[in-house]
Amino acid sequence: MTNKRGNQQPPNLNEFLAAKPFFKIGEVARVMGVKPHVLRYWESEFPSLRPKKNPSGQRIYVRSDVEAIVEIKNLLYNERYTISGAKKMLARQGETLLPRDLMHDVDLLRSLAQLKTHVHELITMLEMPKA
């Protein structure tokens, strides 16, 4: 399926995001139907889009980065906002949402709490006397 600009729409974004935890810029660009230089430009314009880089300097996108790209693309291509208009819209939306880094921290803390519970369960099982 293509949009008015002829860009390929992601067939199933959830399947793409579920495939693995990290994505390279080329993979994201292909699925989103934009060129990698467009993603790099958006990084310079939108503070919410800050992918990490691996030791070799390649951009590594996580789920929240891809979701931010979907929102940015929607605002620019479908809603026809300018870059500055899209920034303002995202800023307004961000006032009611958790910052992206904080969302990662919440997920991390939740995962750590689950891990701690499992470790305690294992220790308890190991300390039980053998019958």
N, C-alpha and C positions, 0 to 999 in steps of 0.2 A: 504494500500500500504506500502511496506517495502523497505528499501534501502539495499545496499550491506552488511551492518553490521547487518541486521535484525531489525533495529530500526523502529518503527512506525513513519510514516511521518504525520504531522498535516493535517487532512482531509481538513479543511477550517480554516485557521488561522484568517481570518477576522471575521468569525462568533464567534470564541472563544474570540477574543479581544473585540467584540461588546457586548458580553454577560454581562459584568460587568466591572467596572473601575479598580478593584484590584484583584490580584490572589495570592494564596499561592504557596509555592515552589512545593508541591506535584502535584498541578494542572498543573503548567507549565512543570514540569518534565514529567508528563504523556503525555501531548499534544506534547511535543518536542521529546519524545521517548528516554529520558536519565534518569538516576537515579538522585535523589536530591543531592547526594554527588558530582556528576559531576558539577552541577550548583554552588554549594558552592566552588568547586575548581576553576571554571572559574571566580567567583567573586574575588578570591585571585590573579588571574593572569591578568585579564583585567580590567583596571581602569574605562572603560566606563560602566561596569556592577556593579552598586552599589544600589541594592534595599534598600528601607527604611525598618525599622523594626517597628512593632506595639508595644504598651506598654508591651505586654507579651514576646516580643523578636522574634516573628515570622517574617520571611521575607515577605514583601509585594511588589509584582511586579506590575508595571504599563505597559501600552502599549509599551513605549519606551524601557523598560527593556526586554520585550519579543522580540521586534524587534532586539535588540542587541544580544540576545541569538540566534535568527534565523541566523543572520550574522556570529556569532562566530561558530555555528554548521556547517554552510555551508563551511566556510573556513577550518575548521578542518576535517570534515568528507567527504565532496564532493570534495573540491579543494586540499585536502591532505596536507595542510600547517602544520608545526610544531607549537607549542604554540608561540615560539618567532617569527616565520614567520607571523603568524596570527596577533600578536601584531603590528608588523611593518606595515602590510597591513592596519590594522584599523587606525593606526596613520597617514598613508598617506591619507586615506579617510577622516579622521577627520580634516585634514588641510583645506579642502575645505568646510566642513560642520560646522554648529553651534554646540558648545558643548551641550551635552544632557541637562544639567541644564538650559542653556540659552534658549533652545527650550521650556522647561517647563515654564520659565518666560514669553516668548513671548505668549504662549497659555494663561497663567494666566492673563497677561495684556489685551489681546484681550477679554477675558471673562469679566474682570472687566469693561472694556470700554462699552461693551454691557449692562451689568447690570446697569451701571451709566445712560446710555441713557434711559433704561426702567424706572428707578426710576424717572428721570426728566419728562418723559412722564406722569407717574402716578400722580406726584405732580401737573403738569399742568392741568390734568383732574380734580383733586380734587379742585383746586383753581378756576375753571370755575364757573361763577354764574349759579345758577339753574334757569331754564326757567319756 
